[in-house]
Amino acid sequence: MIEVKNLVKRYGDFEAVRGVSFTVERGMIYGFLGPNGAGKSTTMNIITGCLAATEGEVTVNGCDIYEDPVGAKSAVGYLPEQPPLYPDMTPNEYLAFVGEARGLRGDKLWDAVDRAVARTGIGEYADRLIKNLSKGYRQRVGIAQAILADPEIVILDEPTVGLDPRQIIEIRDLIRELGRDHTVILSSHILTEISAVCDYVIIIAHGKIVASDTLENLTKQYEGKNYIDLTVRGDETSVRRAIESIPGVAEVTVDPKPLGQLHVRIAADSSTDIRETVFFRFADAKMPILSMEYEEVTLEKVFLELTGEAPAHVSEAVTAPPAEAPDQPEESPVPAAEPDAAPAPEEEPEPEDAPKPKKSGKSDNDDYTPLFGG
């Protein structure tokens, strides 16, 4: 239904998306997973036609997003990370407005509104102003506008950000329900979010796709080994001899530590637990185990491994603002406050200066006082 080829998006010299390619098949829930700043939202904005790509091709239902934007966009319902809501409208008014923009009229319009309201569970609040709704219900209104015209593809960008645990569970249930009748693409940087509802996972990091497979295959591919970390006292040759003969051991690394100790890391097949065997082997060899830690590889660790290495320009951009931020507040307020206080009043009595900041404090909150006569 969606085919993306060699997608590139540049902002000056910075490449937010670097040659991304993938396909989306009908009737599945896809998880678009990656850390903040990986390029998820940029890619989704390009797919939905909200942002132009620097290079590459995007087709939706066979329609090129640039040559036939109406045909491509008509098949897609989109919820951006910030829902495009009008706070002074009610959900019914807002959905009717969106439906008319989608080309719905008359009975078809209100049937679509009623159906979207019922599916998202906002019927009780359909005539309340959107600005008076909780964030969870505003997210529901955003999802309602995305599914209003019954599109074949529903794209949701971070739909559970800022929600409490109960709201997150409710939105997940709603996404699963949508997956029965729609192809769903769910963007998130939270692994549990993806693993809870998705059939297929695409992991993106630093603008590139680093993994793409079903959740089961991805888990099997990367979770084939578990690790045991040991601190033992003995010589390296005897340690290796004791471990390498154990069935299921795939790899052994030995590093010396002070006081005649060795750090041993064992990679073992995840289908077998060799901890008990390791213990007795070392006991028989009279080599005491001082510590043992068992590390079971999970999809979370796979995600961290695939997305962990940050490029140099990213780390510099992250560390640069904190370095500048403390310099300005430390230097500007202290010297600037003293010279401003002296020349402005020219009368050094402090009690007269004190009320001035209080008055300025009141003026900060008088956005609407002119409407009431000041």
PAGU-108215 format. One line per 2 residues: number of its first residue (from 1); for each residue x, y, z of N, C-alpha, C. Coordinates in steps of 0.2 Angstrom, whole numbers, plus 2048, in hexadecimal, padded with zeros to 3 digits. Example, Ala and Ser with C-alpha at 12.3 -4.5 7.8 and 13.67 -1.06 7.14 Angstrom:
2
1> 842:7E4:827:83E:7EA:827:842:7F0:827  840:7F5:823:844:7FB:824:840:800:827
This chain:
374
1> 804:7FA:800:800:800:800:804:806:800  80A:806:804:80F:80C:804:815:809:802
3> 819:80D:7FD:81F:80B:7FB:824:811:7FB  829:811:7FF:82E:816:800:834:814:7FD
5> 837:818:7F9:83E:816:7F6:843:81C:7F7  848:81A:7FA:84E:81F:7FA:84C:826:7FD
7> 848:826:802:846:82D:804:84C:830:808  84C:837:806:852:83B:809:84E:842:80B
9> 850:844:811:84E:84B:812:854:84F:816  855:854:813:85B:858:815:858:85F:818
11> 85B:861:81D:85A:868:820:861:86B:81F  863:86F:81A:869:871:819:86E:86C:818
13> 873:86B:81D:878:866:81C:876:860:820  871:860:824:86F:85B:828:86A:856:825
15> 86B:850:825:866:84B:822:862:848:827  85C:84A:828:857:847:82D:855:840:82B
17> 855:83F:824:853:838:822:858:836:81C  85B:830:81C:860:82E:818:85F:828:814
19> 85C:828:80F:85B:823:80A:856:81D:80D  850:81F:810:84C:81B:813:848:817:80E
21> 847:811:80E:843:80D:80A:83F:807:80D  839:807:80C:835:801:80F:82E:801:80C
23> 82A:7FB:80D:824:7FB:80A:81F:7F9:810  819:7FB:80F:813:7F9:814:80E:7F5:810
25> 80D:7EF:813:808:7EB:810:801:7EC:813  7FC:7EA:810:7F5:7EB:812:7F3:7E6:818
27> 7EF:7E9:81D:7ED:7E5:822:7F1:7E4:828  7F6:7E8:829:7FB:7E7:82F:7FC:7ED:833
29> 7FE:7EC:839:800:7F2:83D:808:7F2:83D  80A:7F8:83B:812:7F9:83A:814:7FD:840
31> 819:7FB:843:81C:800:848:823:803:845  823:80A:845:828:80E:843:82C:810:849
33> 831:80D:84B:835:80D:851:83B:811:851  83D:815:855:843:818:855:844:81D:85B
35> 84A:81F:85D:84B:824:862:848:82B:860  848:830:864:846:837:862:84B:83A:85E
37> 849:83D:858:84E:840:853:850:83B:84E  84D:835:84E:850:830:849:84D:831:842
39> 848:835:841:845:836:83B:83E:833:83A  83B:831:83F:834:82E:83E:82F:833:83C
41> 82E:838:83F:829:83D:83E:82B:840:837  831:842:835:833:844:82F:830:840:829
43> 832:839:82A:830:834:825:828:834:824  825:834:82A:81D:834:82A:81A:83A:827
45> 81D:840:828:81B:846:825:81C:846:81D  821:843:81B:822:842:814:81D:83D:811
47> 81C:837:814:817:832:811:810:835:811  80E:83A:815:808:83C:815:807:843:811
49> 80D:845:80E:80C:84B:80A:80D:851:80D  80E:851:814:80F:857:818:816:85B:817
51> 81A:857:815:821:859:814:824:857:80E  828:85B:80A:82B:859:804:832:855:805
53> 833:850:802:839:84D:802:83F:850:7FE  845:84F:800:84A:852:7FC:84C:84D:7F6
55> 84B:847:7F7:84C:842:7F2:848:83C:7F4  846:837:7EF:843:831:7F0:83C:831:7ED
57> 838:82B:7EE:832:82B:7EC:82D:828:7F1  827:82A:7F1:822:827:7F5:81B:826:7F1
59> 819:820:7F1:812:81E:7EE:80E:81B:7F3  807:81D:7F3:802:81B:7F8:7FD:818:7F3
61> 7FB:812:7F4:7F6:80F:7F0:7F7:810:7E8  7FE:810:7E6:800:811:7DF:800:818:7DD
63> 7FE:81D:7E2:7FE:824:7E0:804:827:7E2  808:82B:7DE:80E:82E:7E0:80C:834:7E5
65> 80F:835:7EA:80D:83A:7EF:80E:841:7EC  812:842:7E7:813:848:7E4:810:849:7DE
67> 80F:844:7D9:80C:845:7D3:804:844:7D4  802:840:7D9:7FA:840:7DA:7F9:840:7E2
69> 7FA:846:7E4:7FA:847:7EC:7F3:846:7EE  7ED:848:7EA:7E7:846:7ED:7E5:83F:7ED
71> 7E7:83B:7E8:7E6:834:7E8:7EA:831:7EE  7F0:833:7EF:7F4:830:7F4:7F1:832:7FB
73> 7F0:838:7FC:7ED:83A:803:7E6:838:805  7E2:836:800:7DB:834:801:7DB:82D:804
75> 7E1:829:804:7E1:823:807:7E4:823:80D  7E6:829:810:7EA:829:816:7E6:82D:81B
77> 7E6:82B:822:7E4:82F:827:7EA:830:82C  7EB:836:82E:7F1:838:831:7F0:83B:838
79> 7F3:839:83D:7F3:83C:844:7FB:83E:845  7FC:845:844:803:847:846:804:846:84D
81> 80B:848:84F:80C:847:856:808:84C:85A  808:852:857:803:858:85A:7FD:858:857
83> 7F7:855:85A:7F1:855:856:7EF:85B:853  7EC:85C:84D:7EA:862:84A:7E3:864:84C
85> 7E2:866:852:7DC:867:855:7DA:86F:855  7D4:870:855:7D2:877:856:7CE:877:85D
87> 7D2:87A:862:7CF:87A:869:7C9:87D:86A  7C7:882:866:7C0:885:868:7BA:882:864
89> 7BC:87C:861:7B6:878:85E:7B5:872:863  7AF:86F:862:7AD:869:865:7B0:863:861
91> 7B1:85D:863:7B2:858:85F:7AE:857:859  7A7:857:85A:7A2:857:855:7A3:85C:84F
93> 7A4:862:851:7A5:868:84D:7AC:867:849  7B1:865:84C:7B8:864:849:7B8:85E:844
95> 7B5:859:846:7B4:853:842:7B0:854:83B  7AB:858:83C:7A7:85A:837:7AB:85F:832
97> 7AF:863:835:7B3:867:831:7B8:863:82D  7BB:85E:830:7C0:85A:82D:7BD:856:827
99> 7B7:853:829:7B3:84F:824:7B1:853:81E  7AF:859:81F:7AE:85E:819:7B4:85F:815
101> 7BA:860:818:7C0:860:815:7C2:85A:811  7C0:854:813:7C1:84E:810:7BC:84D:80A
103> 7B7:851:80A:7B2:850:804:7AC:84D:806  7AB:84C:80D:7A5:849:80F:79F:84E:810
105> 799:84C:80E:793:851:80E:78D:84D:811  789:851:814:782:84E:816:782:848:81A
107> 77E:843:819:77E:83D:81D:784:83A:81E  788:839:818:78F:836:818:793:839:81D
109> 793:840:81E:797:844:822:796:842:82A  78F:842:82B:78E:841:832:78E:83A:834
111> 78D:835:82F:78E:82E:831:795:82D:832  79A:830:82F:7A1:82F:830:7A3:832:837
113> 7A0:838:838:7A1:83B:83F:79F:837:844  799:834:844:796:830:849:79A:829:84A
115> 79D:827:844:7A1:820:845:7A7:822:848  7AB:827:846:7B1:829:849:7B1:82A:850
117> 7AB:82E:852:7AA:82F:859:7A9:829:85D  7A5:824:85B:7A4:81E:85E:7AA:81A:85F
119> 7AE:819:859:7B4:815:859:7B9:817:85E  7BA:81E:85F:7BF:821:863:7BD:822:86A
121> 7B6:821:86C:7B4:821:873:7B3:828:875  7B2:82D:871:7B1:834:873:7AA:837:873
123> 7A5:832:873:79E:835:872:79C:839:878  79E:837:87E:79C:83B:884:79F:842:884
125> 7A4:843:880:7A7:84A:880:7A7:84D:879  7A2:84B:875:7A2:84D:86E:7A0:854:86D
127> 79C:857:872:79A:85E:872:79D:862:877  7A3:860:879:7A7:864:87E:7AC:867:87A
129> 7AE:86D:87C:7B4:870:879:7BA:86C:879  7BE:86C:874:7C4:868:874:7C9:86A:879
131> 7C9:871:87A:7CE:873:87E:7CD:871:886  7C7:86F:887:7C5:86D:88E:7C6:865:88F
133> 7C8:862:889:7C9:85B:88A:7D0:859:88D  7D1:853:890:7D8:851:892:7DC:84F:88C
135> 7E2:84E:88D:7E7:84D:887:7E5:846:884  7E3:841:888:7E1:83B:885:7DB:83B:881
137> 7D6:83F:882:7D0:840:87E:7D2:844:878  7D7:849:879:7D9:84D:873:7DC:848:86E
139> 7E0:844:871:7E3:83F:86C:7DE:83B:869  7D9:839:86C:7D3:835:869:7D0:839:863
141> 7CF:83F:865:7CC:844:85F:7D1:844:859  7D7:844:85B:7DC:844:855:7DC:83E:851
143> 7DB:838:855:7DA:832:851:7D4:831:84D  7CE:834:850:7C8:834:84D:7C8:838:846
145> 7CC:83E:846:7CC:841:840:7D1:83D:83B  7D5:839:83D:7D9:835:839:7D5:82F:835
147> 7D1:82D:839:7CD:827:836:7C6:829:834  7C5:830:834:7BE:832:832:7BB:830:82B
149> 7C0:830:826:7BD:82F:81F:7BF:827:81E  7C0:823:823:7C1:81C:822:7C7:81B:81D
151> 7CD:81E:81E:7D2:81D:81A:7D5:816:81A  7D8:813:815:7DB:80D:815:7E1:80C:81A
153> 7E5:812:81A:7EB:812:81E:7EA:818:824  7EC:816:82A:7EC:81A:82F:7F3:81B:832
155> 7F6:821:832:7FC:822:835:7FC:826:83B  7FF:824:840:7FF:827:847:806:828:849
157> 807:82F:84A:80E:831:84D:80E:832:854  811:82D:858:811:82E:85F:80B:82F:862
159> 806:82B:861:7FF:82C:864:7FE:82C:86B  803:829:86F:802:829:876:807:82D:87A
161> 80A:832:877:80E:836:87B:80B:83B:880  80D:83B:886:80A:83F:88B:804:83C:88E
163> 802:836:88D:7FC:833:88F:7FE:82F:896  7F9:82F:89A:7FA:82B:8A0:7F9:823:89E
165> 7FB:81F:8A3:7FB:817:8A1:7F4:815:89F  7EF:817:8A2:7E8:815:8A0:7E6:817:899
167> 7E8:81D:898:7E7:820:891:7EB:81C:88C  7F1:81B:88D:7F5:817:889:7F2:810:887
169> 7F0:80D:88C:7ED:806:88B:7E7:807:886  7E3:80C:888:7DC:80D:884:7DE:80F:87C
171> 7E3:813:87B:7E5:815:874:7E8:80E:871  7EC:80A:875:7EF:804:872:7E9:800:86F
173> 7E4:7FF:873:7DE:7FB:872:7DB:7FE:86B  7DA:804:86B:7D7:807:865:7DB:806:85F
175> 7E2:806:85F:7E6:805:85A:7E5:7FE:857  7E5:7F9:85C:7E4:7F2:85A:7DD:7F1:856
177> 7D8:7F5:859:7D2:7F4:855:7D2:7F7:84E  7D6:7FD:84D:7D7:800:847:7DA:7FB:842
179> 7DF:7F7:845:7E3:7F2:841:7DE:7ED:83E  7D8:7EC:840:7D4:7E7:83D:7D1:7E9:836
181> 7D0:7F0:835:7CD:7F2:82F:7D2:7F7:82B  7D8:7F9:82E:7DC:7FD:82B:7E3:7FB:82B
183> 7E7:7FD:826:7EF:7FD:827:7F1:802:82C  7F5:801:831:7F7:806:836:7FE:806:836
185> 801:80C:836:808:80E:837:808:812:83E  80C:80F:843:80C:812:849:813:814:84B
187> 814:81A:84C:81B:81D:84D:81C:81E:855  822:81C:857:823:81C:85E:82A:81B:860
189> 82D:81E:865:834:81D:868:833:818:86E  82D:816:86F:82D:811:875:82C:80A:873
191> 830:806:875:830:7FF:872:82A:7FB:874  828:7FC:87A:822:7F8:87D:81C:7FA:879
193> 81B:801:877:816:803:872:815:7FF:86C  81B:7FE:869:81B:7FA:863:81A:7F3:864
195> 81D:7F0:869:81D:7E9:86A:816:7E7:86C  812:7EC:86F:80B:7EA:871:806:7E9:86C
197> 807:7ED:866:801:7ED:861:804:7EC:85A  80A:7EB:858:80C:7EB:852:80E:7E4:84F
199> 80D:7E3:849:80F:7DD:845:816:7DD:842  818:7E3:840:81E:7E4:83C:821:7EA:83F
201> 828:7E9:840:82C:7EF:843:831:7F1:83E  831:7F8:83D:837:7FB:839:83A:800:83E
203> 841:7FF:83F:845:803:844:849:807:840  849:80E:842:84C:813:83E:851:816:844
205> 857:818:842:85C:81B:846:860:820:842  861:826:844:865:82B:840:863:82C:839
207> 85C:82B:837:85A:82C:831:85A:826:82C  85D:820:82F:85D:81A:82B:859:815:82E
209> 857:810:82A:854:80A:82D:859:805:82E  859:803:835:85E:7FE:837:85B:7F7:838
211> 855:7F6:838:852:7F0:838:84A:7F0:836  848:7EB:833:841:7EB:830:83F:7E3:82F
213> 83A:7E1:834:838:7DA:834:832:7DA:838  82F:7D4:838:82A:7D3:83D:82D:7D3:844
215> 828:7D4:849:82B:7D4:850:82D:7CD:852  82A:7C8:84F:82D:7C1:851:834:7C0:84E
217> 834:7C1:848:83B:7C0:845:840:7C4:847  83F:7CB:849:844:7CF:84C:846:7CD:852
219> 841:7CA:856:843:7C8:85D:847:7C1:85C  846:7BD:858:84A:7B7:857:850:7B8:854
221> 851:7BD:850:857:7BF:84D:85C:7C1:852  85A:7C6:856:85E:7C9:85B:85F:7C6:862
223> 85A:7C2:863:85A:7BF:86A:85C:7B8:86A  861:7B6:866:863:7B0:866:868:7AE:86C
225> 86B:7B3:86F:870:7B2:874:86E:7B6:87B  870:7B2:880:870:7B6:887:877:7B6:889
227> 878:7BA:88E:87F:7BB:890:880:7BA:898  885:7B7:89A:887:7B7:8A1:88E:7BA:8A2
229> 88E:7BF:8A7:894:7C2:8A9:896:7BF:8B0  89C:7BD:8B0:89F:7BA:8B6:8A5:7BE:8B8
231> 8A6:7BE:8BF:8AD:7C0:8C2:8AF:7BA:8C5  8B5:7B7:8C3:8B8:7B1:8C6:8BF:7B2:8C8
233> 8C1:7AD:8CC:8C9:7AD:8CE:8CC:7A7:8CB  8D1:7A8:8C6:8D4:7A2:8C3:8D8:7A5:8BD
235> 8DB:7A0:8BA:8DF:7A2:8B4:8DB:7A1:8AE  8DC:7A5:8A8:8D8:7A6:8A2:8D8:79F:89F
237> 8DD:79B:89E:8DD:795:89B:8D8:790:89E  8D8:78F:8A5:8D3:78B:8A8:8CC:78D:8A8
239> 8CB:794:8A8:8C4:797:8A7:8C1:795:8A0  8C5:796:89B:8C3:795:894:8C1:78D:893
241> 8C6:789:896:8C5:782:896:8BE:780:899  8BD:783:89F:8B7:781:8A2:8B0:783:89F
243> 8B1:789:89B:8AB:78B:898:8A9:789:891  8AF:789:88D:8AE:787:886:8AB:780:885
245> 8AC:77C:889:8A9:775:888:8A2:774:88A  89F:77A:88D:898:779:88F:893:77A:889
247> 88E:775:888:88A:776:882:886:77C:882  885:780:87C:881:786:87C:885:78C:87C
249> 88C:78C:87E:890:792:87E:892:793:877  891:79A:876:893:79C:86F:899:7A0:86F
251> 89A:7A4:874:8A0:7A8:874:8A2:7AA:87B  8A9:7AA:87C:8AB:7AC:883:8B1:7B1:882
253> 8B0:7B7:886:8B5:7BC:887:8B8:7BC:88E  8BE:7BD:88F:8C1:7BD:895:8C6:7C3:896
255> 8C5:7C7:89B:8C9:7CD:89C:8CB:7CD:8A3  8D2:7CE:8A4:8D5:7CE:8AB:8D3:7D4:8AF
257> 8D2:7D3:8B6:8D1:7D8:8BB:8D6:7D8:8C0  8D6:7DD:8C4:8DB:7DD:8CA:8DA:7D7:8CF
259> 8DF:7D5:8D3:8DF:7D0:8D8:8DE:7C9:8D5  8E0:7C8:8CF:8E0:7C1:8CD:8D9:7BF:8CA
261> 8D4:7C4:8C9:8CD:7C2:8C7:8CD:7C3:8C0  8C8:7C0:8BD:8C6:7C0:8B6:8BF:7C2:8B5
263> 8BE:7C6:8B0:8B7:7C8:8AE:8B5:7C4:8A8  8B0:7BF:8A8:8AE:7BB:8A3:8A7:7BC:8A0
265> 8A7:7BD:89A:8A0:7BE:897:89F:7B8:892  899:7B5:893:898:7AF:88F:891:7B0:88B
267> 892:7AF:885:88C:7B0:880:889:7A9:87F  883:7A7:881:880:7A1:881:879:7A1:87D
269> 878:79B:87A:872:79A:877:86C:79B:87C  867:7A0:879:861:7A2:87E:85D:79C:87F
271> 85D:796:87C:859:791:87D:85B:78C:883  861:78E:885:864:78A:88B:866:78F:890
273> 865:78C:897:868:790:89C:86E:78D:89F  874:78F:89E:87A:78C:8A0:87D:78E:8A7
275> 879:792:8AB:87C:795:8B1:87D:78F:8B6  879:78B:8B7:87B:785:8BC:881:781:8BA
277> 881:780:8B3:887:77C:8B1:88D:780:8B2  88D:786:8B0:893:78B:8B1:895:78A:8B9
279> 890:78B:8BD:892:78B:8C4:896:785:8C6  893:77F:8C4:896:779:8C6:89D:777:8C3
281> 89E:77A:8BD:8A4:779:8B9:8AA:77D:8BD  8A8:783:8BF:8AD:787:8C3:8AE:784:8CA
283> 8A9:782:8CD:8AA:77F:8D4:8AE:778:8D3  8AD:774:8CE:8B2:76E:8CE:8B9:770:8CC
285> 8BA:776:8C9:8C0:778:8C7:8C4:77C:8CC  8C0:77D:8D2:8C3:781:8D8:8C4:788:8D6
287> 8C0:78B:8D1:8C0:792:8D0:8BA:795:8D2  8BB:799:8D7:8B5:79C:8DA:8B2:7A2:8D6
289> 8AB:7A2:8D5:8A7:7A7:8D2:8A6:7AC:8D7  8A8:7B2:8D6:8A7:7B8:8DA:8A0:7BB:8D9
291> 89E:7BB:8D2:898:7BE:8D1:896:7BB:8CA  88F:7BB:8C9:88C:7B9:8C3:886:7BD:8C1
293> 886:7C0:8BB:880:7C4:8B9:87D:7C1:8B2  877:7C0:8B2:874:7BD:8AC:870:7C3:8A8
295> 871:7C3:8A2:86E:7C8:89E:86A:7C5:898  864:7C6:898:860:7C3:893:85E:7C8:88E
297> 860:7C7:888:85F:7CC:882:858:7CD:881  855:7D3:881:84F:7D4:87F:84E:7D9:879
299> 848:7DA:877:848:7DE:871:84A:7E5:873  849:7E7:879:84B:7EE:87B:852:7EF:87A
301> 856:7EA:87C:85D:7EA:87B:85F:7EA:874  85C:7E6:870:85D:7E6:869:85C:7ED:866
303> 856:7F1:868:855:7F7:866:85B:7FC:868  85D:7FC:86E:862:800:870:869:7FF:86C
305> 86A:7F8:86B:870:7F7:867:870:7F9:860  86A:7F9:85D:869:7FB:856:869:803:855
307> 867:806:85B:866:80E:85A:86B:811:85F  870:80E:862:874:811:867:879:816:865
309> 87C:814:85F:882:819:85D:87F:81F:85A  881:825:85D:87F:82B:85A:884:82E:856
311> 883:831:850:888:834:84C:88A:83A:850  890:83D:84E:894:842:851:890:848:851
313> 88D:84A:84B:889:851:84B:883:851:84F  880:84B:851:87B:84B:855:87D:84C:85C
315> 882:849:85F:884:84A:865:887:851:867  88A:854:861:88C:85B:862:886:85F:863
317> 881:85E:85F:87B:862:85F:878:862:866  878:85C:869:874:85B:86F:878:85E:875
319> 87F:85E:874:883:860:87A:884:868:879  883:86B:873:885:872:872:880:876:876
321> 879:875:876:875:87A:87A:876:87A:881  877:874:885:879:875:88C:87F:879:88D
323> 884:879:889:88A:87C:88A:889:884:88A  884:886:885:883:88D:885:87E:890:88A
325> 879:88B:88C:874:88D:890:876:890:897  87B:88C:89A:87D:88F:8A1:881:895:8A0
327> 885:896:89B:889:89C:89A:885:8A2:89A  87F:8A2:897:87B:8A8:896:877:8AA:89D
329> 874:8A5:8A0:871:8A7:8A6:875:8A9:8AC  87B:8A6:8AC:880:8A8:8B1:883:8AF:8B1
331> 884:8B1:8AA:888:8B7:8A9:883:8BD:8A9  87D:8BC:8A5:879:8C1:8A4:875:8C4:8AA
333> 872:8BF:8AE:86D:8C2:8B3:871:8C6:8B9  877:8C3:8BB:87B:8C6:8C0:87D:8CD:8BF
335> 882:8CE:8BA:884:8D4:8B8:87F:8D9:8B5  87A:8D6:8B2:875:8DB:8AE:870:8DD:8B3
337> 86E:8DA:8B9:869:8DC:8BD:86C:8E2:8C1  872:8E2:8C3:875:8E7:8C8:876:8EE:8C4
339> 879:8EE:8BE:879:8F4:8BA:872:8F7:8B9  86D:8F2:8B7:866:8F5:8B5:863:8F8:8BB
341> 864:8F5:8C1:861:8F7:8C7:863:8FE:8C9  86A:8FF:8C8:86D:906:8CB:86B:90C:8C6
343> 86C:90B:8C0:86A:911:8BC:863:913:8BB  85F:90E:8BB:858:90F:8B9:854:913:8BF
345> 854:911:8C5:851:915:8CA:855:91B:8CC  85C:91A:8CD:860:91F:8CF:85F:921:8D6
347> 85A:91E:8D9:858:91F:8E0:85A:918:8E3  85F:917:8E7:861:911:8E9:85C:90E:8EE
349> 858:911:8F1:853:90D:8F6:850:907:8F3  851:902:8F6:84F:8FB:8F4:848:8FA:8F4
351> 844:8FD:8F9:83D:8FC:8FA:839:8FE:8F4  83C:903:8F0:838:906:8EA:83A:902:8E4
353> 840:8FE:8E4:841:8FA:8DF:83D:8F3:8DF  83B:8F1:8E5:838:8EB:8E7:831:8EA:8E3
355> 82D:8F0:8E4:826:8EF:8E0:827:8EE:8D9  82C:8F1:8D6:82C:8F1:8CF:82C:8EA:8CC
357> 830:8E5:8CE:830:8DE:8CC:829:8DB:8CD  826:8DD:8D2:81F:8DB:8D4:81A:8DD:8CF
359> 81B:8E4:8CD:816:8E6:8C7:817:8E3:8C1  81E:8E2:8BF:81F:8DE:8B9:81D:8D7:8B9
361> 81D:8D4:8BF:81A:8CD:8C0:813:8CD:8BE  80F:8D2:8C0:808:8D3:8BF:807:8D4:8B8
363> 80B:8D8:8B4:80A:8D9:8AD:80B:8D3:8A9  80F:8CE:8AC:810:8C8:8A8:809:8C4:8A7
365> 805:8C5:8AC:7FF:8C1:8AC:7F9:8C5:8AA  7FA:8CA:8A6:7F4:8CF:8A5:7F2:8CE:89D
367> 7F3:8C8:89A:7F2:8C7:893:7EB:8C9:891  7E6:8C8:896:7DF:8CA:894:7DC:8D0:898
369> 7E0:8D3:89C:7DE:8D9:8A0:7DB:8DF:89B  7DE:8E0:896:7DC:8E5:891:7D4:8E4:890
371> 7D2:8DE:88F:7CB:8DC:88D:7C7:8DF:893  7C9:8DF:899:7C5:8E1:89F:7C7:8E8:8A1
373> 7C9:8EC:89D:7CB:8F3:89F:7D1:8F4:8A2  7D6:8EF:8A2:7DD:8F0:8A5:7DD:8F0:8AC
